[in-house]
């Protein structure tokens, strides 16, 4: 995977010796940074014209109990102008796990730092609201530490429930507000899609302050991953963005394959691309359909959900499941494609556009929809980048970044497709973005079908990775042994670490995996695209109305399983 080199900015020469150590031989440029130099290094990396790391993609903690400096804070940075990646590692002591907050460098650091505090107990000096985000206020300890019991549970009692009190930040005081009230939206309200809570302070009908609370669906995917084999993690990835679960499968399996140095056979790659693009279409249909029904356009909801139902039929034919498919395996697919796979795909190429075009004709110039969406929750390109956005929402604000184009994987470098970009950055352009991307996905699928299905196996022919055919396991001693070893011990992934990403339906979906050479992951951190997007919700809603908030949430396409993991 190509990546731009990272020049050493003049800052490094001015720092005390040992402030930054450049690590060689990893999957991407990596620096180990002393915590007392972190803030200066981060600001320089963002502002220096030779680096311009304007996008904070992710921040996570890693626990190494046997090291003197037990914890690492790992930052993944991206430079949009230079198409360069950089990983920063900041080690800290167990009895002094304190780092400077980087919110004043990248606003996206806000929720990422809260998560690292919640999961690992890393404290970020200068953070304005460093409290739990995925677990509740009565939770004790930090669950992703290695010595934390995975079976431990904590009950939230009435007296421990967090009571937000959002305060306006403008010049007008609360006492000056004529019709001030605070309302609670969610977590069970349908407009909040079931698992979010927004506490909003209103002045009349205008939202002057709000606070977002998540974690109601949190099940600690990353902790569960550490207690299962590499292959057993796949069904858990389904439960991230369950509106396009196949893409989650592909992202995770590709990451492990790269760490192992293996490649899925051409037949599997071809099928994975087709099913990923159909999953993207399905996801965009759910997003736009839900946004429209939330604003009163019920008929369009049914129209958008019909293609989703048809695509479910294709997935079911491939693996027997519909919503959470677990259709991929490390090294390829669960099973071979059905005989009528190409015919089913061709049928979808003929039927899906009709539904999309009908909705486009009914909605895109509809005065009610325009009033509800144009100019609502608009965000500029600079703000979106600062908040850590990727995917359709970022491209709707004018930033041309798509992983499939910037870092072509599978066959994306061999097909012709456009990356649509709009400039409004509002609810309307996010809707238009997804409508246009549906057409681009259909074009990609059509090109792949015209290339023809590759011959050959659907999974790697490696008994250390893929289960042997059932007939061989029944009749050959060697095959039975390989089967037994894979089931009992799992795939043995060599020691190392790697971050790999794909273009998910909501943006850059990345997995940062660390292996200690055993049959289970040492650490898996998923980079959920909608996490930094949801972190921006209060910012987007400032000065809007409750009806704006409902339309905005649908267009951001927040998926609770991906958001809260």
NUPAKE-290241 format. One record per residue (C-alpha): x negated, y negated, z negated. Coordinates in nm, 3 decimals. Layout:
BEGIN
<<X; Y; Z>>
...
***
This chain:
BEGIN
<<0.000; 0.000; 0.000>>
<<-0.162; -0.328; 0.105>>
<<-0.209; -0.600; -0.154>>
<<-0.395; -0.926; -0.141>>
<<-0.717; -0.955; -0.336>>
<<-0.724; -1.161; -0.653>>
<<-0.989; -1.429; -0.648>>
<<-1.137; -1.517; -0.987>>
<<-1.018; -1.873; -1.053>>
<<-1.267; -2.123; -1.198>>
<<-1.089; -2.077; -1.532>>
<<-1.262; -1.744; -1.590>>
<<-1.603; -1.908; -1.581>>
<<-1.500; -2.158; -1.849>>
<<-1.360; -1.903; -2.093>>
<<-1.565; -1.753; -2.376>>
<<-1.742; -1.434; -2.281>>
<<-1.518; -1.131; -2.309>>
<<-1.190; -1.322; -2.271>>
<<-1.106; -1.135; -1.949>>
<<-1.225; -0.794; -1.835>>
<<-1.157; -0.691; -1.475>>
<<-1.064; -0.323; -1.450>>
<<-1.158; -0.141; -1.132>>
<<-1.009; 0.167; -0.969>>
<<-0.643; 0.129; -1.061>>
<<-0.342; 0.111; -0.830>>
<<-0.346; -0.270; -0.834>>
<<-0.575; -0.545; -0.965>>
<<-0.575; -0.531; -1.345>>
<<-0.722; -0.764; -1.605>>
<<-0.757; -0.700; -1.977>>
<<-0.703; -1.037; -2.145>>
<<-0.773; -1.133; -2.503>>
<<-0.461; -1.271; -2.667>>
<<-0.622; -1.602; -2.763>>
<<-0.689; -1.665; -2.394>>
<<-0.355; -1.534; -2.262>>
<<-0.165; -1.862; -2.245>>
<<-0.448; -2.042; -2.067>>
<<-0.501; -1.755; -1.823>>
<<-0.130; -1.730; -1.748>>
<<-0.089; -2.099; -1.679>>
<<-0.397; -2.104; -1.459>>
<<-0.277; -1.801; -1.264>>
<<0.052; -1.978; -1.198>>
<<-0.088; -2.321; -1.112>>
<<-0.417; -2.248; -0.937>>
<<-0.367; -2.274; -0.557>>
<<-0.595; -1.972; -0.512>>
<<-0.367; -1.749; -0.720>>
<<-0.012; -1.899; -0.741>>
<<0.140; -1.619; -0.947>>
<<0.482; -1.780; -0.961>>
<<0.690; -1.470; -1.036>>
<<0.681; -1.278; -1.365>>
<<0.818; -0.941; -1.259>>
<<0.803; -0.753; -1.586>>
<<0.663; -0.733; -1.937>>
<<0.650; -0.418; -2.143>>
<<0.478; -0.270; -2.444>>
<<0.273; 0.049; -2.464>>
<<0.184; 0.231; -2.785>>
<<-0.154; 0.403; -2.826>>
<<-0.158; 0.520; -3.192>>
<<-0.514; 0.656; -3.169>>
<<-0.667; 0.326; -3.057>>
<<-0.801; 0.057; -3.286>>
<<-0.587; -0.195; -3.101>>
<<-0.273; 0.015; -3.105>>
<<-0.043; -0.183; -2.877>>
<<-0.071; -0.328; -2.530>>
<<0.152; -0.593; -2.378>>
<<0.153; -0.530; -2.004>>
<<0.251; -0.812; -1.767>>
<<0.322; -0.755; -1.397>>
<<0.283; -1.070; -1.189>>
<<0.354; -1.144; -0.825>>
<<0.251; -1.430; -0.601>>
<<0.518; -1.498; -0.339>>
<<0.297; -1.735; -0.132>>
<<0.005; -1.489; -0.127>>
<<0.186; -1.151; -0.144>>
<<-0.050; -1.053; -0.427>>
<<0.006; -0.848; -0.740>>
<<-0.174; -0.856; -1.071>>
<<-0.138; -0.663; -1.395>>
<<-0.243; -0.822; -1.724>>
<<-0.302; -0.607; -2.031>>
<<-0.323; -0.769; -2.372>>
<<-0.425; -0.537; -2.659>>
<<-0.318; -0.623; -3.016>>
<<-0.369; -0.468; -3.359>>
<<-0.097; -0.274; -3.538>>
<<-0.109; -0.498; -3.845>>
<<-0.121; -0.817; -3.636>>
<<0.089; -0.759; -3.320>>
<<0.120; -1.127; -3.234>>
<<0.090; -1.290; -2.890>>
<<0.170; -1.637; -2.759>>
<<0.506; -1.674; -2.591>>
<<0.484; -1.750; -2.219>>
<<0.833; -1.898; -2.180>>
<<0.682; -2.237; -2.100>>
<<0.489; -2.071; -1.815>>
<<0.763; -1.845; -1.678>>
<<1.120; -1.881; -1.804>>
<<1.166; -1.513; -1.719>>
<<0.952; -1.427; -2.022>>
<<1.244; -1.504; -2.255>>
<<1.435; -1.174; -2.246>>
<<1.127; -0.968; -2.161>>
<<0.960; -1.086; -2.483>>
<<1.274; -1.016; -2.683>>
<<1.279; -0.662; -2.544>>
<<0.912; -0.606; -2.632>>
<<0.984; -0.728; -2.986>>
<<1.293; -0.507; -3.016>>
<<1.131; -0.191; -2.879>>
<<0.773; -0.226; -3.011>>
<<0.765; -0.499; -3.273>>
<<0.541; -0.731; -3.070>>
<<0.587; -1.085; -3.198>>
<<0.564; -1.381; -2.963>>
<<0.471; -1.708; -3.130>>
<<0.670; -2.000; -2.997>>
<<0.968; -1.797; -2.877>>
<<1.282; -1.997; -2.962>>
<<1.509; -1.697; -3.027>>
<<1.302; -1.386; -3.096>>
<<1.568; -1.140; -3.208>>
<<1.688; -0.800; -3.099>>
<<1.840; -0.768; -2.755>>
<<1.904; -0.398; -2.678>>
<<1.968; -0.273; -3.032>>
<<2.195; -0.426; -3.297>>
<<2.106; -0.640; -3.596>>
<<2.132; -0.349; -3.842>>
<<1.882; -0.139; -3.647>>
<<1.562; -0.072; -3.837>>
<<1.223; -0.018; -3.684>>
<<1.114; -0.023; -3.321>>
<<1.228; 0.282; -3.124>>
<<0.963; 0.301; -2.851>>
<<0.680; 0.339; -3.096>>
<<0.537; 0.689; -3.074>>
<<0.602; 0.765; -3.440>>
<<0.972; 0.674; -3.419>>
<<1.210; 0.972; -3.445>>
<<1.416; 0.994; -3.122>>
<<1.710; 1.137; -3.318>>
<<1.727; 0.850; -3.569>>
<<2.053; 0.656; -3.570>>
<<2.157; 0.334; -3.742>>
<<2.517; 0.231; -3.805>>
<<2.621; -0.128; -3.745>>
<<2.830; -0.247; -4.037>>
<<3.065; -0.543; -4.039>>
<<2.835; -0.764; -4.242>>
<<2.546; -0.715; -3.997>>
<<2.729; -0.822; -3.681>>
<<2.546; -1.109; -3.512>>
<<2.752; -1.427; -3.496>>
<<2.631; -1.651; -3.214>>
<<2.680; -2.023; -3.247>>
<<2.576; -2.179; -2.916>>
<<2.501; -2.548; -2.945>>
<<2.498; -2.805; -2.663>>
<<2.155; -2.931; -2.569>>
<<2.261; -3.253; -2.399>>
<<2.275; -3.603; -2.537>>
<<2.640; -3.571; -2.638>>
<<2.683; -3.438; -2.992>>
<<2.938; -3.177; -3.090>>
<<3.129; -3.431; -3.294>>
<<3.182; -3.646; -2.984>>
<<3.364; -3.366; -2.804>>
<<3.737; -3.427; -2.795>>
<<3.851; -3.072; -2.720>>
<<3.569; -2.856; -2.851>>
<<3.628; -2.487; -2.910>>
<<3.426; -2.168; -2.907>>
<<3.565; -1.862; -2.735>>
<<3.453; -1.502; -2.714>>
<<3.457; -1.322; -2.378>>
<<3.393; -0.949; -2.385>>
<<3.253; -0.700; -2.447>>
<<3.575; -0.516; -2.357>>
<<3.733; -0.784; -2.140>>
<<3.766; -0.664; -1.778>>
<<3.613; -0.985; -1.645>>
<<3.293; -0.901; -1.833>>
<<3.287; -0.558; -1.666>>
<<3.316; -0.382; -1.999>>
<<2.986; -0.416; -2.183>>
<<2.874; -0.779; -2.206>>
<<2.965; -1.046; -2.453>>
<<2.953; -1.415; -2.379>>
<<3.019; -1.666; -2.656>>
<<3.093; -2.001; -2.495>>
<<3.137; -2.344; -2.645>>
<<3.383; -2.549; -2.442>>
<<3.455; -2.918; -2.419>>
<<3.799; -2.903; -2.267>>
<<3.751; -2.661; -1.978>>
<<3.378; -2.719; -1.935>>
<<3.117; -2.480; -2.076>>
<<2.867; -2.695; -2.262>>
<<2.675; -2.407; -2.425>>
<<2.685; -2.028; -2.422>>
<<2.498; -1.725; -2.544>>
<<2.489; -1.384; -2.378>>
<<2.478; -1.064; -2.579>>
<<2.397; -0.728; -2.421>>
<<2.303; -0.385; -2.554>>
<<2.649; -0.236; -2.593>>
<<2.561; 0.042; -2.346>>
<<2.195; 0.083; -2.444>>
<<2.083; 0.447; -2.470>>
<<1.704; 0.398; -2.452>>
<<1.632; 0.562; -2.118>>
<<1.262; 0.506; -2.173>>
<<1.258; 0.695; -2.505>>
<<1.450; 0.986; -2.355>>
<<1.202; 1.000; -2.067>>
<<0.919; 1.067; -2.313>>
<<1.093; 1.375; -2.453>>
<<1.165; 1.544; -2.118>>
<<0.958; 1.678; -1.830>>
<<0.889; 1.462; -1.526>>
<<1.153; 1.643; -1.322>>
<<1.413; 1.627; -1.602>>
<<1.395; 1.247; -1.598>>
<<1.564; 1.230; -1.256>>
<<1.926; 1.258; -1.385>>
<<1.855; 0.970; -1.625>>
<<1.756; 0.747; -1.334>>
<<2.103; 0.806; -1.190>>
<<2.246; 0.626; -1.491>>
<<2.052; 0.305; -1.424>>
<<2.226; 0.142; -1.128>>
<<2.502; 0.398; -1.092>>
<<2.649; 0.209; -0.796>>
<<2.349; 0.313; -0.585>>
<<2.200; 0.595; -0.789>>
<<2.023; 0.757; -0.494>>
<<1.788; 0.457; -0.464>>
<<1.693; 0.506; -0.829>>
<<1.603; 0.868; -0.753>>
<<1.384; 0.763; -0.462>>
<<1.206; 0.490; -0.659>>
<<1.120; 0.717; -0.948>>
<<1.019; 1.019; -0.742>>
<<0.802; 0.810; -0.509>>
<<0.622; 0.663; -0.810>>
<<0.538; 1.006; -0.952>>
<<0.440; 1.134; -0.606>>
<<0.196; 0.847; -0.562>>
<<0.046; 0.913; -0.903>>
<<0.003; 1.280; -0.806>>
<<-0.130; 1.198; -0.459>>
<<0.137; 1.394; -0.272>>
<<0.379; 1.295; 0.002>>
<<0.730; 1.416; 0.070>>
<<0.766; 1.586; 0.411>>
<<0.897; 1.380; 0.706>>
<<1.241; 1.542; 0.694>>
<<1.287; 1.434; 0.333>>
<<1.158; 1.081; 0.396>>
<<1.395; 1.038; 0.691>>
<<1.693; 1.155; 0.489>>
<<1.598; 0.947; 0.185>>
<<1.592; 0.631; 0.394>>
<<1.932; 0.699; 0.547>>
<<2.094; 0.784; 0.215>>
<<1.925; 0.486; 0.048>>
<<2.067; 0.247; 0.306>>
<<2.413; 0.401; 0.276>>
<<2.378; 0.359; -0.101>>
<<2.284; -0.006; -0.051>>
<<2.597; -0.055; 0.160>>
<<2.804; 0.112; -0.108>>
<<2.653; -0.106; -0.380>>
<<2.714; -0.427; -0.185>>
<<3.074; -0.319; -0.122>>
<<3.127; -0.271; -0.495>>
<<2.971; -0.608; -0.573>>
<<3.164; -0.810; -0.318>>
<<3.484; -0.616; -0.374>>
<<3.465; -0.673; -0.751>>
<<3.382; -1.040; -0.708>>
<<3.679; -1.089; -0.479>>
<<3.924; -0.906; -0.704>>
<<3.799; -1.109; -1.001>>
<<3.896; -1.421; -0.809>>
<<4.238; -1.283; -0.713>>
<<4.172; -1.126; -0.371>>
<<4.307; -0.779; -0.444>>
<<4.353; -0.656; -0.085>>
<<3.985; -0.708; -0.008>>
<<3.894; -0.498; -0.310>>
<<4.069; -0.198; -0.153>>
<<3.911; -0.267; 0.184>>
<<3.561; -0.279; 0.037>>
<<3.609; 0.034; -0.170>>
<<3.717; 0.249; 0.121>>
<<3.366; 0.260; 0.279>>
<<3.232; 0.345; -0.065>>
<<3.466; 0.642; -0.084>>
<<3.360; 0.762; 0.261>>
<<2.990; 0.737; 0.170>>
<<3.060; 0.935; -0.145>>
<<3.179; 1.213; 0.082>>
<<2.841; 1.215; 0.257>>
<<2.651; 1.228; -0.071>>
<<2.875; 1.505; -0.198>>
<<2.803; 1.710; 0.113>>
<<2.429; 1.667; 0.051>>
<<2.408; 1.750; -0.318>>
<<2.753; 1.828; -0.459>>
<<2.776; 1.505; -0.664>>
<<2.919; 1.163; -0.592>>
<<2.838; 0.892; -0.845>>
<<2.527; 1.024; -1.022>>
<<2.370; 1.240; -0.757>>
<<2.026; 1.362; -0.878>>
<<1.968; 1.442; -0.512>>
<<1.591; 1.385; -0.502>>
<<1.311; 1.591; -0.645>>
<<0.947; 1.502; -0.691>>
<<0.810; 1.597; -0.350>>
<<1.135; 1.581; -0.151>>
<<1.504; 1.666; -0.181>>
<<1.712; 1.888; -0.405>>
<<1.814; 2.101; -0.108>>
<<1.824; 2.090; 0.268>>
<<2.067; 1.865; 0.451>>
<<2.408; 2.005; 0.553>>
<<2.446; 2.112; 0.918>>
<<2.686; 1.825; 0.992>>
<<2.469; 1.555; 0.829>>
<<2.406; 1.360; 1.147>>
<<2.770; 1.385; 1.256>>
<<2.887; 1.253; 0.920>>
<<2.643; 0.963; 0.942>>
<<2.757; 0.876; 1.294>>
<<3.118; 0.878; 1.178>>
<<3.035; 0.633; 0.901>>
<<2.856; 0.405; 1.147>>
<<3.182; 0.387; 1.342>>
<<3.422; 0.339; 1.050>>
<<3.239; 0.119; 0.798>>
<<3.201; -0.195; 1.019>>
<<3.576; -0.220; 1.069>>
<<3.643; -0.263; 0.698>>
<<3.356; -0.509; 0.654>>
<<3.463; -0.717; 0.953>>
<<3.825; -0.730; 0.836>>
<<3.721; -0.862; 0.496>>
<<3.493; -1.114; 0.664>>
<<3.779; -1.243; 0.877>>
<<4.018; -1.271; 0.584>>
<<3.784; -1.417; 0.323>>
<<3.483; -1.602; 0.459>>
<<3.680; -1.909; 0.576>>
<<3.961; -1.878; 0.321>>
<<4.015; -2.210; 0.145>>
<<4.089; -2.052; -0.195>>
<<3.772; -1.841; -0.182>>
<<3.564; -2.136; -0.067>>
<<3.692; -2.347; -0.355>>
<<3.604; -2.071; -0.600>>
<<3.257; -1.997; -0.462>>
<<3.089; -2.283; -0.272>>
<<2.858; -2.477; -0.500>>
<<2.943; -2.259; -0.800>>
<<2.647; -2.144; -1.013>>
<<2.400; -2.273; -0.757>>
<<2.032; -2.223; -0.832>>
<<1.736; -2.354; -0.636>>
<<1.457; -2.140; -0.498>>
<<1.210; -2.275; -0.755>>
<<1.445; -2.205; -1.045>>
<<1.529; -1.856; -0.921>>
<<1.161; -1.767; -0.896>>
<<1.090; -1.914; -1.240>>
<<1.368; -1.700; -1.385>>
<<1.222; -1.383; -1.229>>
<<1.490; -1.319; -0.968>>
<<1.445; -1.080; -0.677>>
<<1.678; -0.920; -0.421>>
<<1.992; -1.063; -0.257>>
<<2.036; -1.329; -0.526>>
<<1.684; -1.463; -0.467>>
<<1.721; -1.454; -0.089>>
<<2.052; -1.641; -0.120>>
<<1.849; -1.924; -0.277>>
<<1.614; -1.946; 0.021>>
<<1.324; -1.718; -0.078>>
<<1.226; -1.465; 0.188>>
<<1.112; -1.170; -0.022>>
<<1.220; -0.811; 0.042>>
<<1.005; -0.517; -0.071>>
<<1.092; -0.326; 0.246>>
<<0.932; -0.602; 0.455>>
<<0.657; -0.721; 0.219>>
<<0.537; -0.368; 0.130>>
<<0.683; -0.130; 0.388>>
<<0.732; 0.221; 0.251>>
<<0.876; 0.535; 0.408>>
<<0.969; 0.438; 0.766>>
<<1.061; 0.073; 0.706>>
<<0.755; -0.041; 0.895>>
<<0.878; 0.147; 1.203>>
<<1.235; 0.018; 1.226>>
<<1.356; -0.322; 1.337>>
<<1.566; -0.519; 1.090>>
<<1.610; -0.876; 0.975>>
<<1.582; -1.007; 0.621>>
<<1.866; -1.262; 0.597>>
<<1.798; -1.574; 0.393>>
<<2.047; -1.843; 0.291>>
<<1.987; -2.176; 0.123>>
<<2.289; -2.250; -0.095>>
<<2.200; -2.026; -0.389>>
<<2.564; -2.018; -0.500>>
<<2.840; -1.756; -0.535>>
<<2.937; -1.799; -0.171>>
<<2.588; -1.741; -0.032>>
<<2.538; -1.436; -0.256>>
<<2.857; -1.296; -0.108>>
<<2.744; -1.378; 0.247>>
<<2.401; -1.230; 0.180>>
<<2.543; -0.892; 0.090>>
<<2.781; -0.892; 0.385>>
<<2.491; -0.956; 0.622>>
<<2.271; -0.696; 0.453>>
<<2.540; -0.435; 0.508>>
<<2.509; -0.493; 0.883>>
<<2.130; -0.472; 0.862>>
<<2.152; -0.143; 0.674>>
<<2.385; -0.003; 0.939>>
<<2.130; -0.101; 1.202>>
<<1.849; 0.073; 1.014>>
<<2.055; 0.391; 0.982>>
<<2.144; 0.387; 1.351>>
<<1.776; 0.357; 1.450>>
<<1.680; 0.645; 1.223>>
<<1.952; 0.866; 1.366>>
<<1.842; 0.781; 1.719>>
<<1.490; 0.897; 1.628>>
<<1.634; 1.237; 1.544>>
<<1.607; 1.451; 1.236>>
<<1.249; 1.577; 1.185>>
<<1.192; 1.949; 1.170>>
<<1.021; 2.116; 0.882>>
<<1.077; 2.158; 0.507>>
<<1.283; 1.929; 0.286>>
<<1.035; 1.948; -0.005>>
<<0.661; 1.992; -0.039>>
<<0.527; 2.344; -0.009>>
<<0.340; 2.336; -0.339>>
<<0.429; 2.585; -0.614>>
<<0.283; 2.349; -0.874>>
<<0.543; 2.086; -0.778>>
<<0.849; 2.249; -0.618>>
<<1.043; 2.550; -0.738>>
<<0.998; 2.853; -0.511>>
<<1.299; 2.975; -0.311>>
<<1.538; 3.177; -0.524>>
<<1.490; 3.488; -0.313>>
<<1.113; 3.472; -0.368>>
<<1.157; 3.422; -0.742>>
<<1.372; 3.735; -0.754>>
<<1.133; 3.951; -0.555>>
<<0.776; 3.822; -0.594>>
<<0.580; 3.819; -0.918>>
<<0.380; 3.507; -0.825>>
<<0.694; 3.312; -0.736>>
<<0.861; 3.416; -1.062>>
<<0.557; 3.297; -1.259>>
<<0.549; 2.962; -1.080>>
<<0.923; 2.924; -1.143>>
<<0.878; 3.002; -1.512>>
<<0.586; 2.763; -1.553>>
<<0.765; 2.473; -1.383>>
<<1.079; 2.522; -1.590>>
<<0.903; 2.566; -1.924>>
<<0.604; 2.332; -1.891>>
<<0.705; 2.097; -1.612>>
<<0.493; 1.942; -1.339>>
<<0.145; 1.859; -1.465>>
<<0.087; 1.500; -1.353>>
<<-0.281; 1.397; -1.371>>
<<-0.375; 1.126; -1.624>>
<<-0.339; 0.775; -1.498>>
<<-0.102; 0.483; -1.456>>
<<0.080; 0.333; -1.160>>
<<0.344; 0.075; -1.076>>
<<0.548; 0.133; -0.764>>
<<0.855; -0.045; -0.637>>
<<1.130; -0.018; -0.378>>
<<1.398; -0.263; -0.266>>
<<1.695; -0.168; -0.480>>
<<2.041; -0.303; -0.415>>
<<1.980; -0.577; -0.675>>
<<1.616; -0.647; -0.592>>
<<1.275; -0.508; -0.678>>
<<1.329; -0.180; -0.862>>
<<0.994; -0.079; -1.005>>
<<0.865; 0.201; -1.226>>
<<0.551; 0.165; -1.432>>
<<0.449; 0.517; -1.533>>
<<0.165; 0.637; -1.754>>
<<0.059; 1.002; -1.767>>
<<-0.163; 1.165; -2.026>>
<<-0.196; 1.480; -1.813>>
<<0.082; 1.673; -1.985>>
<<0.415; 1.793; -1.852>>
<<0.600; 1.492; -1.994>>
<<0.561; 1.120; -1.925>>
<<0.357; 0.928; -2.181>>
<<0.539; 0.606; -2.092>>
<<0.794; 0.505; -1.831>>
<<0.900; 0.143; -1.797>>
<<1.163; 0.058; -1.540>>
<<1.170; -0.291; -1.395>>
<<1.549; -0.350; -1.375>>
<<1.630; -0.615; -1.112>>
<<1.940; -0.751; -1.284>>
<<1.775; -0.798; -1.628>>
<<1.611; -1.134; -1.551>>
<<1.914; -1.231; -1.343>>
<<2.151; -1.183; -1.637>>
<<1.907; -1.370; -1.859>>
<<1.985; -1.676; -1.644>>
<<2.361; -1.657; -1.695>>
<<2.385; -1.926; -1.964>>
<<2.171; -2.156; -1.750>>
<<2.397; -2.101; -1.450>>
<<2.714; -2.161; -1.653>>
<<2.607; -2.491; -1.807>>
<<2.866; -2.744; -1.691>>
<<3.088; -2.483; -1.526>>
<<3.427; -2.348; -1.624>>
<<3.548; -2.011; -1.747>>
<<3.682; -1.935; -1.401>>
<<3.337; -2.016; -1.259>>
<<3.181; -1.774; -1.506>>
<<3.405; -1.491; -1.387>>
<<3.325; -1.550; -1.021>>
<<2.955; -1.587; -1.097>>
<<2.916; -1.265; -1.293>>
<<3.066; -1.059; -1.012>>
<<2.836; -1.216; -0.754>>
<<2.525; -1.152; -0.964>>
<<2.610; -0.780; -0.955>>
<<2.509; -0.703; -1.311>>
<<2.512; -0.326; -1.364>>
<<2.513; -0.241; -1.735>>
<<2.324; 0.086; -1.697>>
<<2.039; -0.092; -1.522>>
<<2.053; -0.399; -1.744>>
<<2.052; -0.224; -2.082>>
<<1.903; 0.115; -1.991>>
***
